[in-house]
Amino acid sequence: METKFKRTAMCGSLRANDIGNEVVLNGWVAKERNLGALIFIDLRDATGISQVVVRKEETPDLYELAEDIRGEFVIAVRGIVSERESKNPNMDTGDIEILATEIKVLDKAKTTPIYVKDDDNVSETMRLKYRYLDLRKQSMQKNLRLRAKTAKVIRDFLYENDFVEVETPFLTNPTPEGARDYLVPSRVNEQKFYALPQSPQQLKQMLMVGGVDRYYQIVKCFRDEDLRANRQPEFTQVDIEMSFVDMEDVIEVNEKLVQRVFKEIKGIDLEIPFKRMSYEEAMDLYGVDKPDLRFGFELKDIAYAFRETSFGVFKSAIDEGKVIKAINIGEYESEYSRKKIDKLTDFVKDYGAKGLIWIKFHDGEMSSSISKFLNENEVEEVKKIFGIDKNGLVFIVADEADIANASLGNLRVKIAKDMDLIDNENYNILWITDFPMFEYSEEEKRYTAKHHPFTKPVQEDIEFMSTEPERCKAMAYDLVINGDEIGGGSIRINNSELQNKVFEALKLTDDEIEKKFGYFIEALSYGTPPHGGIAYGFDRLIMLLAGTDNIKDVIAFPKTQSATCLLTGAPSPVGKEQLEELHIELRNNG
């Protein structure tokens, strides 16, 4: 590239104090406008846009060249920074423009299949297929820079606090007691497979056994599971582990880390310590273990109001030990017609509820989907429980506790979003603690680990692990921000005998324990420090900081909901020769 067209400034960096300076800008043509005597070119690079002006009267040869320039041409512009006649307060560079003296076309561009602008409303399929064009958008450039800056803030903080960055391998053993692994066949070890790590869990504990003391890593992890807006098959995790600590030590360091991130990235001073809530309280009041506390609509158990009911659904629920739980959306009752309520009924069915019962109060008048089954005392009890005077709308689910909680817990969020009741500039942060150690899997007909099997149980519950696993609590903690689990961790087991007991409580045989965890159990037998840590979903954190609800907006090259890459075509078939090298034969289903 010619020296005279070497870039001297970035398009988004120029301001009024640069007026009079000669600059060279390189970038893409975002827009061109020919006004006859003038041609305006909006020149874009990773930092922003500057307006370039070519005057026909002053530079006729340059004007002729500029007439052929089109959108997404890559050009170099030499010119003088000048005061803009019609200033644009919506642009960072809106006070200036570049009076061009020379232009060089570095590369021409075909008409692009998508517009390179933030408000193009193009489908996500097209955005992902032409991701290299989508990345040129200012919003995407901003998100990538936000991601990079946040990673630096985290690294700087952890380095200042004596953490050592250690890389762990991607080719590991398959992980039992977790999500489905991505498997990698071994060419040199016939009929054997590596697994891509779901998390460096065992390896980071090995680092503690190895005396590293404080470890961290910003690392790729992989899970072969169904996807949604905030989940990808490959994701980035901020992994942290500390030796000779208890839960309070881990929480204290991580509160300071989160405080630093919000201060440097958002300019927000968070107060610490953060609020804490037990798992039991979160489920009881909000129906989920990652509650959003920026609005009300708390769940309440209203079974007492119907203790003498003749309504079959409620009577059966009480007799069968189920729950009758409800939320009240209060003054917003007038926004919900019968048609809208029917849509909410369909919504809760996705969470296992058989239906959604409602009782509406408007100016003191009551109507309900079960009016003929209600008596005056029951109605008054419901009003008393929720503090209803004249207006309210109570949604009720009578079912197993987990179904009622999930249904109403997600319903309260949906209603708050639909009614635009959530202040997105408000960050509500809390720790969820006192998790169950185990949860029962109907599919496997046994108890499984709530977090993972390396989590340390509360000391006083250890004796009940094999006889009453449902009553055991874990030394685990999740960090929840605005209804999203941003991080989760625990104090780990640092004793081989206790680790064996947990595996036995999970109904693993001695042979299974040895085969799957033998090396880990042995490592714990050589002197292991008390240790614990946390892992943050880095993509989710960036999504939160960027103010988007789609994780694809903060990942350079994300996958679709079906785990495919529309840009590269992955996954794709491989040739017979390569399959033979890997000792793999495909089954012909045709």
Buried (B, 14 or more C-beta within 10 A) or exposed (E): EEEEBEBEBBBBBBEEEBBEBEBBBBBBBBBBEBEEEBBBBBBBBBBBBBBBBBBBEEBEEBBEBBEEBEBBBBBBBBBBBBEBEEEEEEBBBBBBBBBBBBBBBEEEEEEEEBBBBEEEEBEBEBBBBBBEBBBBBBBBBBBBEBBEBBBEBBBEBBEEEEBEEBEBEBEBBBBBBBEBBBEBBBEEEEEEBBBBBBBBBBBBBBBBBEEBBBBBBBBEBBBBEEBEEBBBBBBBBBBBBBBEBEBEBBBEBBBBBBBBBBEBBBEEEBEEEBEEBBBBBBBBBBBBBBBBBBBEBBBBBBBEBBEEBEBEBBBEBBEEEBBBBBBBBBEBBEEBEEEEBEEBBEBBEEBBBEBBBBBBBEEEEBEBBBEEBBEEEBBEBBBEBBEBEEBBBBBBBBBBBBBBBBBBBBBBBEBBEBEEBBEEEEBBBBBBBBBBBBBEEEEEEBBBBBBBBBBBBBEEBBEBBEEEBEEBBBBBBBBBBBBBBBBBBBBBBBEBEBBBBBBBBBBBEEEEBEEBBEEBBEBBEEEBBBBBBBBBBBBBBBBBBBEBEEBBBBBEBBBBEEBBBBBEEEEEEEEEEEBEEBEEEEEEEE
